[in-house]
């Protein structure tokens, strides 16, 4: 068996390998950059896990087991209770809509990522503190990065307007 190693795919990290005649190619870290040493280290660990699973005959052909899903650090104690009171009950959709309205976009521009993100928020019934609806979406890395950027801008605006206590 050949070693599984991270490959530079236009700046992103990709694995290419064959198991029992089946060819696999996937990005183990959503938005992972080949130039980022931390991302490469995580990818190397995932490659080792894949190799071990192949040797142990427990390889996950769906590759879901091998996708890196970082979890955000959770606040503890009093800070967590305050944040829960302030942000958790707030729905993201009204904040998103208010922010988009302030941008005064043309209908054509609004129909692009802005409308797609709105649909994702509605479908997930997302609250301000939730991020899984975006991180678990099956979208291209470039699309993910664009939408994440829009959401970060929305969060900054919501903090400046006093709608939420902090940008998650």
C-alpha positions, 0 to 999 in steps of 0.5 A: 500500500502506498502512503497517503500524503496531502497534495497541493491542489491550487492552494488547498489540501487534497488526498488522492488514493486507491482502496481495493481498486476504488479511487478516492479524491477529497479535501479533508479540511474545509477551507484548509490551506496547503501553506498553513502548517497547522492544516497540513499537520491535521491532514497528516493525522487524517492520512494516518487514520485512513491508512490505519483504517485500511489496514484494520479493514474498517475503512469508511468508503463515504469518507465522512469519518475523515472530514475535519469538523472543527468545533468552536471553543465554548465559554464556561461559567458566567460568560456562557450563561450571559451569552446564552441569555443574550444570543441563543434565543435570537434568530439569525434571519431577522438580523441577516435581513436587516443587514442586507437591507442596509447594503442597498444592493441591486436585485441582481446582486441580492439574488446571488449569495445573499439569497442563497445564504438566506435560504440556508438560514431559513432551512436550518432555522438558525440561531445567532450562536449556531454555525453547524448549518454552514459548516456542514453544508455541502458546498465548494470551498470557495463558496463556503469562504465567500458565505462565511465572509458575508456572515462575518460582516453581518455579525460585525454589523449586528454587534455595532448595532447592539443586536448581539453581544459578540460576533460568533 
